[in-house]
Amino acid sequence: MSSKEVGAPKAPESKALGIISIVFGALGLVMSWIPIVNNVAAIFAGIGIILGIIALLVNLHKTKLLAIIGTVLSVIAVGIVLVTQSMYSNAIDHATKSVSTSTESGSSKTKTSANLNQTHKWTEEEYNSLAVGDALTGQGGVSLKDIEAKYGKPNTSSQVTVNGMTVKQDGWTNIDGNFGSVVALQFVKQDDGSWLLSTKSTTDF
C-alpha cells in the first residue's frame, strides 16, 4: 500500500521557519499598539508573514500548524498597525485644528479689543450721561470695566496711591469732536479691585 493513500498520517512539520514566523508575529502584535514604535512592528509582522508563507510552502504535504499560527499572528499585527496609525493620525489632525482655531480666535479677540477705541467715538451725549460718584470714594460712579467694554482701553493711563487710596487717571482721544480733544476720567479703586468713576473732564466736543 502506498504511503500517500488517503487517510495516511502526514509527515512531521519542519518547525524552524514556523517558529521564527511566530516570534516575529508575536513581537509585531505586542508592539503594534504603541505609537511610532508600531512602524517597527509592521516590519516585524511583514517578516513574519513572509517566513510563514515560506513555511507553508515547505510543509506543503506536511503538518502546517506552526506556519499557520505565525502567519495569522503577523497578519493580525499588520492590521492593528494600520488601524492604530489611522487613529493616531486623525487624533493629531484634530488636535492641530483645535489649536489653530483657538489661536485664530484669541488673535481675533485681541485685535478687536485693541481696535475698539478706534471704531467707537465718544459723543457729547455719552460723556454727559456718565454717572460720576463720590469725589473721594467713587461710590455711585460708573465702573471702568463698563466704560472699557464700550469705548475700549484708554489711550493714556496712570495711577497713584496716597494715604491708602489708589486713584487712576485715564484718557481717551477717540472723540467725535475737534482734533486733539480728550475725555479724561478719574477712578478710585474699590476693596474688591474694581474702579469707580469719581471725576470727569473733557477739552472739547
N, CA and C atoms as an extended XYZ file, in Angstrom:
615
Properties=species:S:1:pos:R:3:atomname:S:1:resname:S:1:resid:I:1 pbc="F F F"
N         0.856       -1.197        0.000 N   MET     1
C         0.000        0.000        0.000 CA  MET     1
C         0.884        1.236        0.000 C   MET     1
N         0.541        2.250       -0.815 N   SER     2
C         1.349        3.475       -0.926 CA  SER     2
C         1.177        4.332        0.311 C   SER     2
N         2.280        5.041        0.714 N   SER     3
C         2.233        5.931        1.888 CA  SER     3
C         1.407        7.166        1.632 C   SER     3
N         1.058        7.433        0.366 N   LYS     4
C         0.296        8.629        0.021 CA  LYS     4
C        -1.193        8.346       -0.088 C   LYS     4
N        -1.613        7.141        0.306 N   GLU     5
C        -3.027        6.815        0.234 CA  GLU     5
C        -3.813        7.693        1.193 C   GLU     5
N        -5.116        7.859        0.866 N   VAL     6
C        -5.991        8.683        1.694 CA  VAL     6
C        -6.047        8.104        3.095 C   VAL     6
N        -5.940        8.971        4.098 N   GLY     7
C        -6.003        8.526        5.482 CA  GLY     7
C        -4.643        8.280        6.084 C   GLY     7
N        -3.598        8.296        5.275 N   ALA     8
C        -2.253        8.087        5.805 CA  ALA     8
C        -1.821        9.324        6.576 C   ALA     8
N        -1.162        9.194        7.735 N   PRO     9
C        -0.740       10.352        8.534 CA  PRO     9
C         0.277       11.204        7.783 C   PRO     9
N         0.162       12.538        7.989 N   LYS    10
C         1.094       13.449        7.325 CA  LYS    10
C         2.443       13.423        8.027 C   LYS    10
N         3.476       13.758        7.251 N   ALA    11
C         4.826       13.786        7.819 CA  ALA    11
C         4.942       14.933        8.811 C   ALA    11
N         5.828       14.827        9.799 N   PRO    12
C         6.011       15.899       10.783 CA  PRO    12
C         6.399       17.218       10.114 C   PRO    12
N         5.950       18.298       10.713 N   GLU    13
C         6.211       19.639       10.174 CA  GLU    13
C         7.662       20.050       10.390 C   GLU    13
N         8.227       20.729        9.389 N   SER    14
C         9.538       21.354        9.561 CA  SER    14
C         9.312       22.632       10.368 C   SER    14
N         9.790       22.660       11.606 N   LYS    15
C         9.345       23.672       12.568 CA  LYS    15
C        10.133       24.978       12.553 C   LYS    15
N        11.331       24.994       12.054 N   ALA    16
C        12.216       26.157       12.203 CA  ALA    16
C        11.583       27.446       11.680 C   ALA    16
N        11.153       27.445       10.422 N   LEU    17
C        10.575       28.655        9.833 CA  LEU    17
C         9.276       29.044       10.528 C   LEU    17
N         8.474       28.057       10.901 N   GLY    18
C         7.216       28.335       11.584 CA  GLY    18
C         7.438       29.005       12.926 C   GLY    18
N         8.424       28.516       13.679 N   ILE    19
C         8.727       29.101       14.991 CA  ILE    19
C         9.227       30.535       14.843 C   ILE    19
N        10.120       30.752       13.868 N   ILE    20
C        10.640       32.111       13.646 CA  ILE    20
C         9.506       33.047       13.222 C   ILE    20
N         8.599       32.545       12.396 N   SER    21
C         7.446       33.338       11.967 CA  SER    21
C         6.579       33.722       13.162 C   SER    21
N         6.389       32.774       14.086 N   ILE    22
C         5.600       33.053       15.297 CA  ILE    22
C         6.281       34.124       16.144 C   ILE    22
N         7.602       34.039       16.277 N   VAL    23
C         8.353       35.015       17.074 CA  VAL    23
C         8.178       36.424       16.500 C   VAL    23
N         8.374       36.560       15.187 N   PHE    24
C         8.225       37.881       14.559 CA  PHE    24
C         6.776       38.365       14.626 C   PHE    24
N         5.841       37.448       14.426 N   GLY    25
C         4.430       37.825       14.504 CA  GLY    25
C         4.036       38.278       15.894 C   GLY    25
N         4.541       37.565       16.925 N   ALA    26
C         4.229       37.927       18.312 CA  ALA    26
C         4.833       39.285       18.671 C   ALA    26
N         6.080       39.520       18.252 N   LEU    27
C         6.713       40.821       18.508 CA  LEU    27
C         5.925       41.946       17.834 C   LEU    27
N         5.537       41.702       16.592 N   GLY    28
C         4.754       42.708       15.879 CA  GLY    28
C         3.425       42.978       16.556 C   GLY    28
N         2.783       41.928       17.072 N   LEU    29
C         1.484       42.067       17.733 CA  LEU    29
C         1.605       42.876       19.020 C   LEU    29
N         2.652       42.612       19.800 N   VAL    30
C         2.853       43.326       21.065 CA  VAL    30
C         3.147       44.807       20.824 C   VAL    30
N         3.949       45.099       19.801 N   MET    31
C         4.382       46.473       19.544 CA  MET    31
C         3.403       47.263       18.679 C   MET    31
N         2.403       46.584       18.127 N   SER    32
C         1.520       47.234       17.152 CA  SER    32
C         0.650       48.326       17.754 C   SER    32
N         0.477       48.344       19.097 N   TRP    33
C        -0.389       49.336       19.738 CA  TRP    33
C         0.356       50.617       20.116 C   TRP    33
N         1.675       50.590       20.043 N   ILE    34
C         2.475       51.708       20.543 CA  ILE    34
C         2.781       52.688       19.410 C   ILE    34
N         2.406       53.986       19.569 N   PRO    35
C         2.687       54.974       18.520 CA  PRO    35
C         4.169       55.030       18.175 C   PRO    35
N         4.475       55.279       16.925 N   ILE    36
C         5.834       55.386       16.383 CA  ILE    36
C         6.526       54.019       16.381 C   ILE    36
N         6.537       53.361       17.561 N   VAL    37
C         7.169       52.036       17.645 CA  VAL    37
C         6.474       51.041       16.724 C   VAL    37
N         5.164       51.279       16.468 N   ASN    38
C         4.455       50.304       15.635 CA  ASN    38
C         4.921       50.324       14.175 C   ASN    38
N         5.755       51.301       13.810 N   ASN    39
C         6.387       51.244       12.486 CA  ASN    39
C         7.344       50.060       12.412 C   ASN    39
N         8.070       49.843       13.512 N   VAL    40
C         8.957       48.681       13.596 CA  VAL    40
C         8.124       47.405       13.658 C   VAL    40
N         6.980       47.481       14.360 N   ALA    41
C         6.095       46.317       14.469 CA  ALA    41
C         5.625       45.869       13.087 C   ALA    41
N         5.352       46.835       12.210 N   ALA    42
C         4.909       46.496       10.855 CA  ALA    42
C         6.001       45.739       10.100 C   ALA    42
N         7.259       46.136       10.324 N   ILE    43
C         8.380       45.441        9.668 CA  ILE    43
C         8.485       44.008       10.180 C   ILE    43
N         8.411       43.856       11.519 N   PHE    44
C         8.478       42.515       12.107 CA  PHE    44
C         7.339       41.635       11.581 C   PHE    44
N         6.137       42.222       11.542 N   ALA    45
C         4.981       41.456       11.076 CA  ALA    45
C         5.142       41.073        9.608 C   ALA    45
N         5.710       41.982        8.807 N   GLY    46
C         5.946       41.676        7.396 CA  GLY    46
C         6.908       40.509        7.230 C   GLY    46
N         7.971       40.513        8.047 N   ILE    47
C         8.926       39.398        8.009 CA  ILE    47
C         8.227       38.108        8.429 C   ILE    47
N         7.366       38.219        9.469 N   GLY    48
C         6.636       37.041        9.938 CA  GLY    48
C         5.735       36.461        8.869 C   GLY    48
N         5.087       37.338        8.092 N   ILE    49
C         4.209       36.863        7.012 CA  ILE    49
C         5.023       36.134        5.940 C   ILE    49
N         6.146       36.739        5.561 N   ILE    50
C         6.991       36.125        4.526 CA  ILE    50
C         7.493       34.752        4.976 C   ILE    50
N         7.999       34.689        6.210 N   LEU    51
C         8.505       33.412        6.723 CA  LEU    51
C         7.373       32.399        6.870 C   LEU    51
N         6.189       32.878        7.279 N   GLY    52
C         5.049       31.976        7.420 CA  GLY    52
C         4.633       31.375        6.094 C   GLY    52
N         4.631       32.211        5.046 N   ILE    53
C         4.266       31.711        3.713 CA  ILE    53
C         5.297       30.696        3.222 C   ILE    53
N         6.584       31.015        3.444 N   ILE    54
C         7.639       30.071        3.046 CA  ILE    54
C         7.477       28.753        3.796 C   ILE    54
N         7.160       28.866        5.112 N   ALA    55
C         6.972       27.655        5.919 CA  ALA    55
C         5.794       26.837        5.400 C   ALA    55
N         4.734       27.509        4.960 N   LEU    56
C         3.581       26.794        4.399 CA  LEU    56
C         3.969       26.048        3.124 C   LEU    56
N         4.799       26.690        2.295 N   LEU    57
C         5.229       26.049        1.052 CA  LEU    57
C         6.160       24.867        1.332 C   LEU    57
N         7.062       25.071        2.300 N   VAL    58
C         7.999       23.992        2.650 CA  VAL    58
C         7.243       22.781        3.192 C   VAL    58
N         6.178       23.067        3.950 N   ASN    59
C         5.398       21.988        4.566 CA  ASN    59
C         4.111       21.709        3.781 C   ASN    59
N         4.206       21.851        2.475 N   LEU    60
C         3.023       21.729        1.630 CA  LEU    60
C         2.298       20.401        1.842 C   LEU    60
N         3.041       19.317        2.010 N   HIS    61
C         2.438       17.993        2.202 CA  HIS    61
C         2.665       17.487        3.620 C   HIS    61
N         2.890       18.438        4.535 N   LYS    62
C         3.133       18.074        5.925 CA  LYS    62
C         2.180       18.844        6.833 C   LYS    62
N         2.292       18.599        8.128 N   THR    63
C         1.535       19.382        9.100 CA  THR    63
C         2.005       20.835        9.037 C   THR    63
N         1.055       21.801        9.163 N   LYS    64
C         1.408       23.213        8.974 CA  LYS    64
C         1.007       24.075       10.173 C   LYS    64
N         0.835       23.508       11.338 N   LEU    65
C         0.295       24.238       12.486 CA  LEU    65
C         1.113       25.478       12.840 C   LEU    65
N         2.419       25.327       13.026 N   LEU    66
C         3.265       26.454       13.416 CA  LEU    66
C         3.310       27.522       12.327 C   LEU    66
N         3.373       27.096       11.083 N   ALA    67
C         3.406       28.045        9.966 CA  ALA    67
C         2.114       28.859        9.914 C   ALA    67
N         0.982       28.187       10.144 N   ILE    68
C        -0.310       28.881       10.127 CA  ILE    68
C        -0.399       29.881       11.278 C   ILE    68
N         0.028       29.457       12.480 N   ILE    69
C        -0.022       30.350       13.645 CA  ILE    69
C         0.842       31.593       13.408 C   ILE    69
N         2.064       31.399       12.921 N   GLY    70
C         2.961       32.524       12.664 CA  GLY    70
C         2.399       33.486       11.633 C   GLY    70
N         1.816       32.933       10.565 N   THR    71
C         1.246       33.780        9.513 CA  THR    71
C         0.047       34.572       10.023 C   THR    71
N        -0.836       33.905       10.765 N   VAL    72
C        -2.034       34.573       11.292 CA  VAL    72
C        -1.647       35.690       12.266 C   VAL    72
N        -0.713       35.422       13.187 N   LEU    73
C        -0.264       36.447       14.135 CA  LEU    73
C         0.296       37.665       13.403 C   LEU    73
N         1.080       37.414       12.373 N   SER    74
C         1.709       38.504       11.624 CA  SER    74
C         0.669       39.333       10.875 C   SER    74
N        -0.318       38.661       10.278 N   VAL    75
C        -1.375       39.382        9.549 CA  VAL    75
C        -2.190       40.242       10.514 C   VAL    75
N        -2.519       39.693       11.688 N   ILE    76
C        -3.268       40.462       12.693 CA  ILE    76
C        -2.464       41.689       13.131 C   ILE    76
N        -1.150       41.508       13.334 N   ALA    77
C        -0.287       42.616       13.751 CA  ALA    77
C        -0.295       43.732       12.713 C   ALA    77
N        -0.201       43.368       11.430 N   VAL    78
C        -0.234       44.377       10.366 CA  VAL    78
C        -1.571       45.121       10.376 C   VAL    78
N        -2.659       44.385       10.563 N   GLY    79
C        -3.977       45.017       10.611 CA  GLY    79
C        -4.093       46.014       11.750 C   GLY    79
N        -3.589       45.639       12.933 N   ILE    80
C        -3.647       46.537       14.092 CA  ILE    80
C        -2.796       47.783       13.852 C   ILE    80
N        -1.626       47.607       13.239 N   VAL    81
C        -0.755       48.751       12.939 CA  VAL    81
C        -1.480       49.751       12.034 C   VAL    81
N        -2.129       49.252       10.992 N   LEU    82
C        -2.836       50.137       10.058 CA  LEU    82
C        -3.972       50.885       10.753 C   LEU    82
N        -4.729       50.170       11.597 N   VAL    83
C        -5.861       50.791       12.296 CA  VAL    83
C        -5.381       51.838       13.298 C   VAL    83
N        -4.377       51.480       14.116 N   THR    84
C        -3.906       52.409       15.149 CA  THR    84
C        -3.231       53.634       14.539 C   THR    84
N        -2.477       53.453       13.470 N   GLN    85
C        -1.838       54.610       12.842 CA  GLN    85
C        -2.877       55.565       12.263 C   GLN    85
N        -3.959       55.009       11.729 N   SER    86
C        -5.042       55.856       11.232 CA  SER    86
C        -5.690       56.632       12.375 C   SER    86
N        -5.899       55.957       13.515 N   MET    87
C        -6.495       56.606       14.684 CA  MET    87
C        -5.589       57.718       15.205 C   MET    87
N        -4.290       57.420       15.342 N   TYR    88
C        -3.350       58.417       15.857 CA  TYR    88
C        -3.256       59.610       14.916 C   TYR    88
N        -3.272       59.343       13.606 N   SER    89
C        -3.187       60.420       12.623 CA  SER    89
C        -4.401       61.338       12.713 C   SER    89
N        -5.595       60.740       12.848 N   ASN    90
C        -6.818       61.542       12.974 CA  ASN    90
C        -6.807       62.362       14.257 C   ASN    90
N        -6.309       61.753       15.350 N   ALA    91
C        -6.256       62.459       16.632 CA  ALA    91
C        -5.309       63.655       16.555 C   ALA    91
N        -4.158       63.472       15.902 N   ILE    92
C        -3.188       64.566       15.762 CA  ILE    92
C        -3.763       65.681       14.896 C   ILE    92
N        -4.433       65.304       13.796 N   ASP    93
C        -5.046       66.311       12.919 CA  ASP    93
C        -6.097       67.112       13.673 C   ASP    93
N        -6.909       66.414       14.474 N   HIS    94
C        -7.965       67.090       15.239 CA  HIS    94
C        -7.359       68.053       16.255 C   HIS    94
N        -6.302       67.601       16.953 N   ALA    95
C        -5.652       68.453       17.952 CA  ALA    95
C        -5.023       69.677       17.296 C   ALA    95
N        -4.400       69.477       16.129 N   THR    96
C        -3.771       70.588       15.413 CA  THR    96
C        -4.800       71.619       14.983 C   THR    96
N        -5.949       71.143       14.470 N   LYS    97
C        -7.004       72.062       14.043 CA  LYS    97
C        -7.579       72.821       15.227 C   LYS    97
N        -7.711       72.133       16.385 N   SER    98
C        -8.253       72.784       17.576 CA  SER    98
C        -7.335       73.901       18.051 C   SER    98
N        -6.013       73.619       18.061 N   VAL    99
C        -5.043       74.632       18.480 CA  VAL    99
C        -5.053       75.808       17.520 C   VAL    99
N        -5.134       75.507       16.211 N   SER   100
C        -5.150       76.565       15.199 CA  SER   100
C        -6.380       77.449       15.351 C   SER   100
N        -7.550       76.806       15.580 N   THR   101
C        -8.796       77.562       15.748 CA  THR   101
C        -8.739       78.429       16.990 C   THR   101
N        -8.191       77.857       18.089 N   SER   102
C        -8.085       78.600       19.341 CA  SER   102
C        -7.160       79.800       19.187 C   SER   102
N        -6.038       79.600       18.466 N   THR   103
C        -5.082       80.689       18.252 CA  THR   103
C        -5.693       81.804       17.420 C   THR   103
N        -6.409       81.414       16.351 N   GLU   104
C        -7.042       82.412       15.495 CA  GLU   104
C        -8.111       83.181       16.254 C   GLU   104
N        -8.871       82.462       17.111 N   SER   105
C        -9.918       83.106       17.897 CA  SER   105
C        -9.323       84.106       18.877 C   SER   105
N        -8.217       83.680       19.550 N   GLY   106
C        -7.561       84.570       20.501 CA  GLY   106
C        -6.988       85.790       19.817 C   GLY   106
N        -6.409       85.586       18.628 N   SER   107
C        -5.845       86.706       17.872 CA  SER   107
C        -6.931       87.676       17.448 C   SER   107
N        -8.086       87.116       17.034 N   SER   108
C        -9.204       87.957       16.608 CA  SER   108
C        -9.729       88.798       17.759 C   SER   108
N        -9.836       88.170       18.959 N   LYS   109
C       -10.328       88.903       20.127 CA  LYS   109
C        -9.366       90.011       20.521 C   LYS   109
N        -8.053       89.720       20.429 N   THR   110
C        -7.053       90.722       20.785 CA  THR   110
C        -7.128       91.916       19.851 C   THR   110
N        -7.264       91.621       18.544 N   LYS   111
C        -7.359       92.706       17.573 CA  LYS   111
C        -8.620       93.527       17.791 C   LYS   111
N        -9.724       92.839       18.116 N   THR   112
C       -10.984       93.544       18.346 CA  THR   112
C       -10.872       94.477       19.533 C   THR   112
N       -10.249       93.968       20.620 N   SER   113
C       -10.087       94.784       21.816 CA  SER   113
C        -9.163       95.965       21.563 C   SER   113
N        -8.081       95.699       20.807 N   ALA   114
C        -7.098       96.750       20.553 CA  ALA   114
C        -7.659       97.843       19.661 C   ALA   114
N        -8.567       97.446       18.742 N   ASN   115
C        -9.087       98.420       17.788 CA  ASN   115
C       -10.422       99.017       18.201 C   ASN   115
N       -10.962       98.567       19.343 N   LEU   116
C       -12.283       99.022       19.743 CA  LEU   116
C       -12.337      100.527       19.919 C   LEU   116
N       -11.302      101.087       20.588 N   ASN   117
C       -11.346      102.525       20.828 CA  ASN   117
C       -11.039      103.328       19.567 C   ASN   117
N       -10.807      102.631       18.449 N   GLN   118
C       -10.634      103.327       17.182 CA  GLN   118
C       -11.924      103.316       16.367 C   GLN   118
N       -12.855      102.415       16.708 N   THR   119
C       -14.076      102.284       15.916 CA  THR   119
C       -15.258      103.010       16.541 C   THR   119
N       -15.257      103.184       17.872 N   HIS   120
C       -16.366      103.881       18.530 CA  HIS   120
C       -15.896      105.241       19.024 C   HIS   120
N       -16.615      106.262       18.651 N   LYS   121
C       -16.256      107.621       19.040 CA  LYS   121
C       -17.148      108.107       20.184 C   LYS   121
N       -16.504      108.744       21.153 N   TRP   122
C       -17.267      109.378       22.223 CA  TRP   122
C       -18.102      110.520       21.634 C   TRP   122
N       -19.312      110.645       22.121 N   THR   123
C       -20.133      111.803       21.761 CA  THR   123
C       -20.387      112.623       23.024 C   THR   123
N       -20.787      113.857       22.830 N   GLU   124
C       -21.050      114.724       23.981 CA  GLU   124
C       -22.175      114.162       24.843 C   GLU   124
N       -23.165      113.576       24.195 N   GLU   125
C       -24.290      112.997       24.934 CA  GLU   125
C       -23.829      111.836       25.804 C   GLU   125
N       -22.957      110.992       25.258 N   GLU   126
C       -22.450      109.853       26.025 CA  GLU   126
C       -21.593      110.330       27.194 C   GLU   126
N       -20.785      111.343       26.933 N   TYR   127
C       -19.942      111.885       28.002 CA  TYR   127
C       -20.806      112.438       29.132 C   TYR   127
N       -21.838      113.200       28.779 N   ASN   128
C       -22.700      113.811       29.795 CA  ASN   128
C       -23.488      112.769       30.584 C   ASN   128
N       -23.729      111.604       29.968 N   SER   129
C       -24.534      110.579       30.638 CA  SER   129
C       -23.728      109.745       31.635 C   SER   129
N       -22.408      109.917       31.672 N   LEU   130
C       -21.585      109.144       32.604 CA  LEU   130
C       -21.937      109.499       34.044 C   LEU   130
N       -22.228      108.472       34.836 N   ALA   131
C       -22.568      108.691       36.246 CA  ALA   131
C       -21.286      108.862       37.054 C   ALA   131
N       -21.132      110.033       37.668 N   VAL   132
C       -19.952      110.325       38.484 CA  VAL   132
C       -20.289      110.072       39.945 C   VAL   132
N       -19.430      109.331       40.638 N   GLY   133
C       -19.670      109.016       42.037 CA  GLY   133
C       -19.046      110.026       42.979 C   GLY   133
N       -18.914      109.617       44.224 N   ASP   134
C       -18.312      110.477       45.241 CA  ASP   134
C       -16.881      110.826       44.841 C   ASP   134
N       -16.492      112.075       45.019 N   ALA   135
C       -15.178      112.538       44.580 CA  ALA   135
C       -14.037      111.838       45.310 C   ALA   135
N       -14.276      111.369       46.532 N   LEU   136
C       -13.220      110.724       47.309 CA  LEU   136
C       -13.251      109.203       47.213 C   LEU   136
N       -14.453      108.637       47.151 N   THR   137
C       -14.569      107.171       47.171 CA  THR   137
C       -14.994      106.577       45.832 C   THR   137
N       -15.604      107.386       44.977 N   GLY   138
C       -16.095      106.874       43.699 CA  GLY   138
C       -17.417      106.143       43.810 C   GLY   138
N       -17.945      105.992       45.027 N   GLN   139
C       -19.202      105.280       45.229 CA  GLN   139
C       -20.331      105.941       44.438 C   GLN   139
N       -21.075      105.112       43.688 N   GLY   140
C       -22.169      105.621       42.875 CA  GLY   140
C       -21.762      105.913       41.446 C   GLY   140
N       -20.463      105.850       41.157 N   GLY   141
C       -19.992      106.134       39.803 CA  GLY   141
C       -19.977      104.896       38.925 C   GLY   141
N       -19.962      105.122       37.609 N   VAL   142
C       -19.903      104.014       36.658 CA  VAL   142
C       -18.535      103.341       36.761 C   VAL   142
N       -18.478      102.053       36.473 N   SER   143
C       -17.218      101.319       36.618 CA  SER   143
C       -16.347      101.455       35.370 C   SER   143
N       -15.044      101.365       35.588 N   LEU   144
C       -14.085      101.410       34.478 CA  LEU   144
C       -14.326      100.240       33.526 C   LEU   144
N       -14.700       99.091       34.077 N   LYS   145
C       -14.944       97.910       33.256 CA  LYS   145
C       -16.046       98.165       32.237 C   LYS   145
N       -17.135       98.814       32.672 N   ASP   146
C       -18.244       99.096       31.763 CA  ASP   146
C       -17.832      100.096       30.682 C   ASP   146
N       -17.029      101.076       31.058 N   ILE   147
C       -16.588      102.081       30.084 CA  ILE   147
C       -15.673      101.447       29.041 C   ILE   147
N       -14.733      100.610       29.495 N   GLU   148
C       -13.820       99.961       28.557 CA  GLU   148
C       -14.561       99.004       27.634 C   GLU   148
N       -15.640       98.391       28.133 N   ALA   149
C       -16.413       97.471       27.297 CA  ALA   149
C       -17.036       98.198       26.114 C   ALA   149
N       -17.337       99.482       26.278 N   LYS   150
C       -17.988      100.246       25.214 CA  LYS   150
C       -17.011      101.068       24.386 C   LYS   150
N       -16.012      101.666       25.047 N   TYR   151
C       -15.120      102.595       24.348 CA  TYR   151
C       -13.698      102.059       24.164 C   TYR   151
N       -13.426      100.865       24.699 N   GLY   152
C       -12.091      100.303       24.560 CA  GLY   152
C       -11.145      100.798       25.641 C   GLY   152
N        -9.913      100.312       25.580 N   LYS   153
C        -8.901      100.708       26.550 CA  LYS   153
C        -8.544      102.183       26.363 C   LYS   153
N        -8.180      102.859       27.451 N   PRO   154
C        -7.794      104.273       27.321 CA  PRO   154
C        -6.487      104.415       26.551 C   PRO   154
N        -6.314      105.573       25.922 N   ASN   155
C        -5.076      105.841       25.200 CA  ASN   155
C        -3.937      106.193       26.148 C   ASN   155
N        -4.288      106.769       27.290 N   THR   156
C        -3.285      107.076       28.313 CA  THR   156
C        -3.825      106.628       29.664 C   THR   156
N        -2.926      106.227       30.550 N   SER   157
C        -3.362      105.775       31.869 CA  SER   157
C        -2.229      105.927       32.877 C   SER   157
N        -2.593      106.349       34.082 N   SER   158
C        -1.616      106.450       35.168 CA  SER   158
C        -2.367      106.303       36.480 C   SER   158
N        -1.668      105.884       37.514 N   GLN   159
C        -2.322      105.756       38.809 CA  GLN   159
C        -1.349      106.097       39.932 C   GLN   159
N        -1.923      106.510       41.053 N   VAL   160
C        -1.115      106.901       42.198 CA  VAL   160
C        -1.855      106.496       43.469 C   VAL   160
N        -1.107      106.147       44.507 N   THR   161
C        -1.700      105.773       45.792 CA  THR   161
C        -1.263      106.776       46.854 C   THR   161
N        -2.252      107.359       47.527 N   VAL   162
C        -1.984      108.344       48.576 CA  VAL   162
C        -2.821      107.992       49.800 C   VAL   162
N        -2.155      107.821       50.941 N   ASN   163
C        -2.847      107.500       52.194 CA  ASN   163
C        -3.780      106.297       52.052 C   ASN   163
N        -3.318      105.295       51.332 N   GLY   164
C        -4.095      104.074       51.188 CA  GLY   164
C        -5.166      104.132       50.115 C   GLY   164
N        -5.365      105.280       49.464 N   MET   165
C        -6.368      105.402       48.404 CA  MET   165
C        -5.662      105.427       47.050 C   MET   165
N        -6.075      104.520       46.162 N   THR   166
C        -5.463      104.434       44.837 CA  THR   166
C        -6.384      105.069       43.810 C   THR   166
N        -5.818      105.993       43.043 N   VAL   167
C        -6.582      106.733       42.033 CA  VAL   167
C        -5.954      106.492       40.664 C   VAL   167
N        -6.805      106.297       39.662 N   LYS   168
C        -6.342      106.070       38.288 CA  LYS   168
C        -6.844      107.198       37.401 C   LYS   168
N        -5.947      107.738       36.584 N   GLN   169
C        -6.297      108.772       35.615 CA  GLN   169
C        -6.197      108.175       34.216 C   GLN   169
N        -7.336      108.098       33.503 N   ASP   170
C        -7.361      107.538       32.153 CA  ASP   170
C        -7.840      108.585       31.159 C   ASP   170
N        -7.293      108.506       29.935 N   GLY   171
C        -7.696      109.456       28.901 CA  GLY   171
C        -7.999      108.766       27.587 C   GLY   171
N        -9.081      109.182       26.927 N   TRP   172
C        -9.484      108.654       25.614 CA  TRP   172
C        -9.425      109.785       24.588 C   TRP   172
N        -8.848      109.498       23.434 N   THR   173
C        -8.759      110.516       22.382 CA  THR   173
C        -9.711      110.230       21.225 C   THR   173
N       -10.422      109.099       21.276 N   ASN   174
C       -11.360      108.771       20.200 CA  ASN   174
C       -12.678      109.505       20.435 C   ASN   174
N       -12.658      110.792       20.120 N   ILE   175
C       -13.794      111.668       20.410 CA  ILE   175
C       -14.378      112.209       19.116 C   ILE   175
N       -15.693      112.261       19.084 N   ASP   176
C       -16.389      112.820       17.930 CA  ASP   176
C       -16.434      114.339       18.090 C   ASP   176
N       -15.287      114.958       17.881 N   GLY   177
C       -15.197      116.400       18.084 CA  GLY   177
C       -13.967      116.963       17.422 C   GLY   177
N       -13.414      118.014       17.993 N   ASN   178
C       -12.244      118.655       17.413 CA  ASN   178
C       -11.008      117.776       17.554 C   ASN   178
N       -10.081      117.962       16.628 N   PHE   179
C        -8.831      117.209       16.672 CA  PHE   179
C        -8.081      117.538       17.962 C   PHE   179
N        -7.597      116.504       18.654 N   GLY   180
C        -6.854      116.712       19.887 CA  GLY   180
C        -7.721      116.721       21.126 C   GLY   180
N        -9.032      116.529       20.962 N   SER   181
C        -9.923      116.509       22.118 CA  SER   181
C        -9.679      115.253       22.949 C   SER   181
N        -9.871      115.372       24.261 N   VAL   182
C        -9.610      114.261       25.176 CA  VAL   182
C       -10.724      114.166       26.210 C   VAL   182
N       -11.134      112.917       26.502 N   VAL   183
C       -12.028      112.654       27.628 CA  VAL   183
C       -11.150      112.124       28.752 C   VAL   183
N       -11.077      112.879       29.854 N   ALA   184
C       -10.237      112.495       30.990 CA  ALA   184
C       -11.133      112.049       32.141 C   ALA   184
N       -10.912      110.829       32.613 N   LEU   185
C       -11.735      110.269       33.688 CA  LEU   185
C       -10.849      109.818       34.838 C   LEU   185
N       -11.319      110.071       36.058 N   GLN   186
C       -10.585      109.640       37.246 CA  GLN   186
C       -11.402      108.588       37.979 C   GLN   186
N       -10.731      107.499       38.356 N   PHE   187
C       -11.393      106.387       39.034 CA  PHE   187
C       -10.720      106.132       40.381 C   PHE   187
N       -11.519      105.654       41.333 N   VAL   188
C       -10.998      105.283       42.647 CA  VAL   188
C       -11.109      103.767       42.792 C   VAL   188
N       -10.023      103.143       43.228 N   LYS   189
C       -10.010      101.692       43.376 CA  LYS   189
C       -10.811      101.268       44.596 C   LYS   189
N       -11.657      100.232       44.408 N   GLN   190
C       -12.504       99.731       45.481 CA  GLN   190
C       -11.854       98.526       46.159 C   GLN   190
N       -12.422       98.121       47.289 N   ASP   191
C       -11.871       96.990       48.044 CA  ASP   191
C       -11.889       95.695       47.236 C   ASP   191
N       -12.870       95.559       46.317 N   ASP   192
C       -12.961       94.330       45.521 CA  ASP   192
C       -12.094       94.379       44.263 C   ASP   192
N       -11.301       95.458       44.113 N   GLY   193
C       -10.408       95.565       42.964 CA  GLY   193
C       -10.989       96.314       41.784 C   GLY   193
N       -12.275       96.650       41.830 N   SER   194
C       -12.898       97.388       40.730 CA  SER   194
C       -12.571       98.873       40.839 C   SER   194
N       -12.881       99.611       39.766 N   TRP   195
C       -12.625      101.054       39.722 CA  TRP   195
C       -13.934      101.779       39.432 C   TRP   195
N       -14.238      102.822       40.236 N   LEU   196
C       -15.467      103.595       40.046 CA  LEU   196
C       -15.124      105.045       39.731 C   LEU   196
N       -15.912      105.628       38.823 N   LEU   197
C       -15.659      106.989       38.348 CA  LEU   197
C       -15.932      108.016       39.452 C   LEU   197
N       -14.923      108.874       39.699 N   SER   198
C       -15.074      109.903       40.739 CA  SER   198
C       -15.123      111.313       40.154 C   SER   198
N       -14.424      111.546       39.064 N   THR   199
C       -14.486      112.853       38.386 CA  THR   199
C       -14.320      112.644       36.889 C   THR   199
N       -14.800      113.621       36.109 N   LYS   200
C       -14.642      113.554       34.659 CA  LYS   200
C       -14.415      114.957       34.114 C   LYS   200
N       -13.722      115.008       32.983 N   SER   201
C       -13.497      116.293       32.326 CA  SER   201
C       -13.186      116.038       30.863 C   SER   201
N       -13.366      117.057       30.037 N   THR   202
C       -13.056      116.934       28.611 CA  THR   202
C       -12.608      118.282       28.088 C   THR   202
N       -11.819      118.262       27.034 N   THR   203
C       -11.329      119.515       26.467 CA  THR   203
C       -12.382      120.168       25.588 C   THR   203
N       -13.010      119.364       24.722 N   ASP   204
C       -13.987      119.963       23.817 CA  ASP   204
C       -14.659      118.880       22.988 C   ASP   204
N       -15.895      119.170       22.522 N   PHE   205
C       -16.598      118.310       21.567 CA  PHE   205
C       -16.927      119.127       20.332 C   PHE   205
